[in-house]
């Protein structure tokens, strides 16, 4: 199996999220999906969120916004 460790970053991608923050995916295939921030992954540019359907999935942090910010923008 190919080693992808050189693709892992320990630098934050953008906004700061805390466990329990309500978030929305602002980009990507699942754009508009609401969820709750769970944790950053080993690669801190990826995060786990629990989606409203109960599943926990990983998404790029760059695609996340706080859902209150999204609601204010329209």
C-alpha positions as CSV (number, residue, x, y, z in Angstrom):
1,X,0.0,0.0,0.0
2,X,1.3,3.5,-0.9
3,X,2.5,5.7,2.0
4,X,0.5,8.9,2.0
5,X,2.0,10.4,5.2
6,X,3.6,13.2,3.2
7,X,0.0,14.4,2.4
8,X,-0.9,14.9,6.1
9,X,-0.8,18.4,7.5
10,X,-0.7,19.6,11.1
11,X,-1.5,23.2,10.2
12,X,-5.2,24.4,10.6
13,X,-7.0,25.1,7.3
14,X,-9.1,28.1,8.4
15,X,-11.9,28.7,10.8
16,X,-11.8,27.4,14.4
17,X,-14.4,24.8,15.4
18,X,-15.1,23.4,18.8
19,X,-16.8,20.1,19.7
20,X,-20.5,20.6,19.6
21,X,-20.5,23.6,17.1
22,X,-23.3,23.4,14.6
23,X,-21.8,23.5,11.1
24,X,-22.8,23.3,7.5
25,X,-20.9,22.1,4.4
26,X,-20.5,25.2,2.2
27,X,-18.8,23.4,-0.6
28,X,-18.4,19.9,-2.2
29,X,-20.7,17.1,-3.1
30,X,-22.7,17.3,0.1
31,X,-23.0,21.1,0.1
32,X,-25.8,22.3,2.4
33,X,-25.5,19.3,4.8
34,X,-25.9,20.4,8.4
35,X,-24.2,18.7,11.3
36,X,-22.3,19.0,14.6
37,X,-18.5,19.3,14.7
38,X,-17.0,16.3,16.5
39,X,-13.2,16.6,16.1
40,X,-10.3,17.3,13.9
41,X,-8.6,14.3,12.3
42,X,-4.9,13.5,12.5
43,X,-4.6,15.6,9.4
44,X,-6.1,18.8,10.8
45,X,-7.4,19.9,7.4
46,X,-10.1,17.2,7.9
47,X,-12.8,17.0,10.5
48,X,-15.5,14.5,11.6
49,X,-19.0,15.9,11.8
50,X,-22.2,14.1,12.9
51,X,-24.8,14.8,10.2
52,X,-28.4,15.2,11.0
53,X,-29.2,11.6,9.9
54,X,-26.9,10.4,12.7
55,X,-23.9,9.3,10.6
56,X,-20.4,10.6,11.4
57,X,-18.3,11.4,8.3
58,X,-15.0,13.2,7.6
59,X,-15.0,16.4,5.5
60,X,-12.4,19.0,4.6
61,X,-12.3,21.7,7.2
62,X,-12.1,24.3,4.4
63,X,-15.7,23.2,3.4
64,X,-17.2,23.8,6.8
65,X,-18.8,27.0,8.1
66,X,-20.5,27.7,11.4
67,X,-24.2,27.1,10.5
68,X,-25.2,30.4,12.2
69,X,-22.9,32.3,9.9
70,X,-24.5,30.5,6.9
71,X,-28.0,31.4,8.1
72,X,-27.0,35.1,8.4
73,X,-25.6,35.2,4.9
74,X,-28.9,33.9,3.5
